[in-house]
């Protein structure tokens, strides 16, 4: 299993080029599921698990990996199917999301596919498990096109881990907050759960929210305003964007904005569950103003206040 990820460091070069690699696996069904390789730390056979009394029903135990306890989530159960039957093909995928490490109990781990975000599409609304999918793609095997279902891990985690959107009152600058009332902020994220978390945080300071599901939708909206003769910075105070999204990722979206003279001054914050050190470098490369590792309500507000200080005299 370790061989699958032996060149994971090289794969970081794909990020920022509107490309990604997907780790394909099964959940004891015929369907093929996937998550982004960049969030995977390792793949291993299931070690002994310690029970965790009082934990969420989808947490099947805790594994001790190199002295560190890691909660293990039954991914099959977490996306609405009956719990996983463990057999010789059962594996653990250890991931890092939102500054936390967790393991997902899965079935057969297949392989890694290299693709582009333009080949990743939002799930159709008629798909039964669409609420647990962030996107779909396709692969061709022996002349047959097969669907890849990309799981919305942030939604899975939000149903197990409580994410508090409460803002620390001592953080707020009341003069700045007064200027925020009715101003609009654009949120760009393919995860409905992630958009909701940011929306509910920003609404507490009187901001109005515009939402886009991916970078392509966002750039079309912004260019549409420009084509109508509108000034983007008059329409919105700033933009929060995820890094990984179907059709156009957040890095490419930022690059498109920075190279268009009509909108190049838009304040952009990258709000992502990807690793911090790497994204700090990418922020500088593509020209984001700030980087935030999900999900941190106080940091979201801190970024908005930073932006407000640039345009109001307080």
C-alpha positions, 0 to 999 in steps of 0.5 A, a space after each residue: 500500500 505504501 507504494 501507491 503514495 511513494 511519490 506523493 511529494 511530487 504530486 504537489 506540483 499538480 496543485 496550482 495547475 488546475 490538475 489533481 490526482 484522485 485515490 480510487 477505492 471501494 466501499 464493498 460495493 461496485 461503485 468507485 469512490 475517490 478523494 484527493 491524493 493531496 489530503 492522504 497521509 498514508 494507506 495501511 491495513 487495519 491495525 487493532 482498534 481501541 473502542 471509544 465509549 460515547 463516541 459518534 456511531 460512525 467512529 469504529 475505534 481509535 488506532 495508535 499510529 507511531 504513538 499518536 491516537 487517530 480516530 477511525 471513521 467507517 466511511 461506508 456508514 458515514 455516507 448513509 450505507 450499512 456499516 462496513 463488513 471487514 475482510 481481507 480487502 479492508 484498508 485504512 486511508 489516513 487523511 488530514 483535513 481541517 487541521 486534524 488527522 483521521 482514518 477512514 475505513 474503506 474496502 479495496 484501494 484501487 489506484 491513483 488517476 491523474 486528471 484535471 479539474 475541468 474533468 471534474 463535474 458537480 454531482 447531478 441532483 438526481 443522484 441518491 447520495 449526492 448530499 455526500 458527494 462533492 463532485 463526479 468524474 469518469 474513467 474508462 476501463 476495458 472500453 467501459 466508462 465508469 463513474 467516480 464519486 468524489 466524497 465530500 469529506 468536509 460534510 462527513 466530518 461536520 456530522 461527526 465533529 461539531 464545528 462551532 461558528 461562534 465568534 470571540 467577542 473580544 476580537 470584534 472591532 465595533 467601528 469596523 463591524 458598523 461598516 460591514 453592515 449590508 456589504 457583500 462577500 463572495 464565497 466560492 466552494 464546492 462543498 455545501 457544508 463549507 459554504 454554510 460554515 463560512 456563511 453562518 460566520 459572516 452573517 453574524 457581523 451583518 455581511 450579505 453572502 453571494 455563493 458560487 459552487 466552483 471557480 468557473 461559476 465565480 469567474 463567469 459572475 465576476 466577468 459578467 459584472 465587468 462586461 456590464 460596466 460594474 466595478 467588482 470591488 463596488 459589488 463585493 467587499 472581498 472573496 473567500 475561495 476554496 483551493 479544490 473545486 470542479 472545473 476550475 480550482 481556487 489557484 486558477 481562479 485567483 490567477 484569472 482575476 489577477 491577470 484581468 485589469 478590470 478586477 485585479 484589485 479584488 481582495 482574495 482569501 484562500 480558505 482551504 483544508 489543504 496543508 498550511 505550509 504548502 498553501 502559504 507558498 501558493 498564496 504568494 505564487 498566485 497572488 492571494 491576499 490571505 490564507 486560512 486553514 479551515 475551519 476557523 471562525 475567528 480567522 475569517 472575521 480577522 480577514 474581513 476586518 483586515 479588508 475593512 481597514 483598507 477601505 474605511 478610516 477608523 
